[in-house]
Amino acid sequence: MPEPILKTHNLAAHYGDFQALYGLDLEIHQGEVLAIIGSNGAGKTTLMRSLTGLIRNAPGQISYNGQDISTLRADQVASLGLAMVPEGRQLFPSLSVKENLMIGAQVGRKGPWDLAAVYRLFPILNERKDQPSTSLSGGQQQMVAIGRALMANPDLILFDEISLGLAPIIIKDIYDALPGIIGEGMSAVIVEQDIAKALSVSSRLYCLQEGRISLEGASDTVSRDEISRAYFGIK
């Protein structure tokens, strides 16, 4: 198997004196969809923040395309081709839909994703492009957050709680769009509490429990019993 595009080694993360991650070793390969599952407080969002430079890490803990990115700022990480759709969307309320999308393009990376491509993926955003982003429904705001990340033309895209707070029909629409997002060799990490959804779109998974990896394996071979035990920390 080729070298992973992203790899962590003994990754730990802290908020002040509180330790949130304990010695995580994980990897993702080119074109792979990786699922990260776990209950609230398991460390999923902390992991995403660490990978994207929003939390500073000790040197040697995160490698991306062979480069140590552990201590880089978030903007430096983004310029290397790693983008995140954050939990809660985190749009800029004073900006229009189009202006929010254009923020992603400021990274300056070349690739297939521009405004036209995002509008083809989510036509409703073209119709609402001049509206304030906060005037959109929750599902449409999630589309803007996804489009903003795509405008950075990443090689690896991280989805943090992609379905959180959305109606089932909107969740279906978002997941139906994923094949059009994760194409041309792009890799993805999907953080998800809906285990069935996570398994349906991923090739491998890691389960976190209290900041540690409690299970890893191929999504189509791990059993629901194994997942339940790992999810709740049952020996």
N, C-alpha and C positions, 0 to 999 in steps of 0.2 A: 504494500500500500504506500502511496506517495506521502511525503511529509505533510502534516496538517497545516492549513493556512493560519489557524489560531490554536495556541496551546497554552495552558496554564500549568505552573509548577508550584505546588505547595502554597497556593494562593490564600492569603489571609486578608481580612478587611476589618477595619475598626471605625467606630464613631466615637471619638474621644477614648474613654476607657472601656467602652463596650465593644467586645469582639463579635462580629456578625458572621464571618466566614472562617473556617478552620481547615487549612491545608488542602484546598481543592486542586485535583489534577484532572483536567478534561481537555478534549481536543475536538476540532471540527475540520473536515476536509472540503476540498473544492467541490462545489455543486451539491453539498449535503444539506439536508434540513434536519436540524437537531432540536429536540424538545427538552425544555427544562420544566419539570413539574415539582409540586410541593405545596404544602399548606401555607396560609398566611404566616409571615414571620420566619419562613424557612431559609430566607437569604437570597431569593431569586432576583429581586430588584437590586439588591446590593451587588450581586454578581454582575448584572448588566451595567451598573454604574462603574464598577471597577474596570470592566473591559473597555469602556468608552472614555476613560480618563476623568470621569466626574468624581472618582475617589482615587487619590494617589496611592500607589502600591510600592512595596519595596522592590528594588531592582531585581530582575531575573524571574519575576513571577508570571509575566504575560509576554508571549512571543507571537508576533503577527507577521506572516510571510518571512520568518527568519529574523525579524528585527525585534529587539526588546523594547516594548512600548509601555512598560510598567509605570514609568515616571512621567510620561508625556501628558500635556494638557489635552483637554477634550477636542479643541480645534486642531491640534496636531494629529490626534488619532483619526479624526474625520478626514483630514487631508490624505491619509494613507489608504482610505477606502473602506472605512467601517462606520456605519450609520445606525442610529437607533430610532425606533418609534416608541416614545416614552410612555410609561403608564400615565393615564389621565390626559394624554394627548398634548397638553402644555402648549397650546397655540398662543400666538400673540393677539390679545383681544382688540388692540387698537388698529390692527392691520386687516386688510381684506383677504379673502381666500387666495387670490393670485399673489399678493404680497407675502403671505405666509409661505406659499410654495416657493417663491423666488429666494427665500432665505436659504433653502437647501442648496441652491445653485451657487451660492457664494463660495463654497469650497473650491469650485473651479475645476473639478475633474471632468474629463471628457467621457462620453458614453452615450447609450441609447435613450436615456431619460431626459426629456425636456418638457415644457408645458404641454405641447401637443400630445406627447406620449402619455402623460398623466391624465389629460382630458379624455383620451381614448379609453383609458382604463376605467376612469370614473367620470362619465359624461355629465353627471349632475354638477360636478365642480366647475365645468365650463359655463353652465347655466348660472351658477351662483358666484362666479369669479370676482365680481365687484362688490359683493356683500361682505359685511363684517364677519369674520370667522365665527364669532360667538352667536351669530344669528342662525347658524345651521343646527340641525339635529345632532344628537350624539354620534350617530352612525356616520353622518356626513363629515363631522369634525374628525372622526377617526380616519376617514378617507384623506382628508387634508394632511393629517399627521403622517400617514403612509406616503402620500405624494411628496411631501417635503423631504422625507428621508430618501426617496428615490431620486429626487432632483440632484442629490449629491453624487449620483452614479457610483454607489458603493459596490465593492466586491463581496462584502458580508453585511447583511442587514439583520438587526436585532429587533424583535417584536416583543415588547414588555406588556404582558396582559392585554393582548390584542382584542379580546372579547369582553373585557370588564365593563359592566354596566350597560351593555347593549342588548336590545331585544333579539330573540332567537332568529328572526327573519333577517335582521341586519348582520348578525354573526355569520349566517349562511352566505350572505352576499359577499362579506369580506373574505371568507375562506374560499368561496368560488373564484375570487379574483387572484388568489395566491399563485396558481400555475402561471398566470401572466406576469406576476411579479418576480417569482423565483425561476427565471429562465436564463438562457445564455450563460450557464455556468455559475450564476450567483449562488452564494451559500446563505443560509439563514439559521438563526436561532429563534425559536418561538417559546416564550415563557407563557405558560397557560395553566389555569386551574381546572379547566374542562379537560379531563384526562382523555376522554374519547376523541375529542377534537385533536388534541396533541398527538395521539397515536395515529390518527387517520392521515396526517400530512407529513409525519417525520419518518426518517429512516432509523434513527437512534434516539435514545432518551437518557437523561440523568434525572434522578429524583433527589431533591435536597430535603434534609430534615435537620432542623436546628443548626444550619450553617455548614453541614457536612454532606458529602455524597453518600446516600444510603442505598442507591441502586443505579446501575448503568447496564445498558444492553440494547439489542436490536428491538425496535418498536413492535415488530411482528412476531417476536418470540417470547418476550417477557409476559408472564401470566398476570391476570388481575389480582391473584392472591399475593404474588410477589410485590406488585405495586402497592397494594393495600398495606402490607406489612412495612414496606419502606416509607410510605407516605406518613404513617402514624408512629413509626419508630418501634414497631413490635418485633421482638426477637423471635 
